[in-house]
Amino acid sequence: MSSEDEYFLLAAAYSVLIKKKSNKLLQRPRNRTKWVKECLLKRSKYTHVNLLQELRFEPDDWRNYLRMDEDSYVRLLTLVSPLTERKDTMLRAAITPHERLTATLRYLATGRNYEDLKFSTLISPQSLGKIIPETCRAVVEVLKTEYMKFPATEDEWIRIANDFEKKCNFVNCVGACDGKHVNIIPPAGSGSYYYNYKGTHSLVLMAVVSANCEFIMCDFGINGRISDGGVLEYTNVYKKLKNGQLSLPAPIKPKNSEIVLPFVFIGDEAFTLRKKFVKPFSRKALNNEKKIFNYRLSRARSKVENAFGILSNRFRIFHTAISVNLEAIDNIVMATCVLHNYLRRRSGNLYAPNNNLYREDALTGTIELGLQPTDFISLQQTHNQRVDNVAKHVRELYLHYFNNEGAVEWQQRMVH
């Protein structure tokens, strides 16, 4: 072997040894200066849970801090504790259900990120990243059966329709529908998949709302690129409606009328007119009768606008782009919706005072819209959608009814 060959062999062996040594250095575990920060070890002393003890003597401040009164909180804590309780270990005490729930409610109420929230909860951001989605999932699990039960029988649909007739003078309405874009920080590598028509990244929250401004159904997770009313077709409620699986009552005659009207959902211009889904007439060519129909429909549809308005006002997580993984976002959003129903039913006017809701003065013809969902992006209006004649006929039936035997004495003043 020549001296030149020996040189190249030695150089190759040396480079291999250097590479192995550098790999060992990279794999060597980094010495941690601290296992846990000292302030986090003093959680029992500095946590906001201690502040809550004082806020018990200031009910308004307690309600502002957690978005619910103490009785509602205690009941919720009792329900979620079995799902959120963890055992102490030899190294440290477990974070209690009380600490977990208060941290979660503050996150939903303020929209603060985990790094910011650690200073009031004295819980590390890494732990909060697990605790908050887990607690949100537990909240949905314990509340959904009682507070967001989707109607399964004709009698349940009729009760909803009776509420709309009593509160909104709209007969045979089984739900007001709308969809809103919830802004998110998109996952890495997702490109324009979640990019909506307003130039932000979002997921769509579709909802059906009762006359009491409660969510009957929420469907969340459709990507923001689907920006118009066609998003309805991706929801479970539409699939059941299309397949005849909703158990809607058969069409009936309203009181003092010979017109047979079907039970319908209502929505705004973003959606496509369907035989079970009624929307307003276009504003481009409105006569007096169509104006009255649009007014009567808008009174009922105000319930879904107010529901979204109250939701975003009480849970300011919707005022920012949510920056967690997609599964956690789903748990967070659904938790706010079921909490909305829980508080709407338990706290009533304390959670949503009357001035948060649509109201009108029939004598002067003035309207107060109540809380509006200004922090959400609305769905884009649907254009050039084919509408079958049956859907047009259903709307014409309601048009005739509202302008004749179903008229209310003040409606003419409200459209002029």
Summary of the structure (lengths in Angstrom):
residues: 416
radius of gyration: 27.9
end to end distance: 105.5
largest distance: 112.6
contacts: 1261
relative contact order: 0.12
helix: 51%
strand: 12%
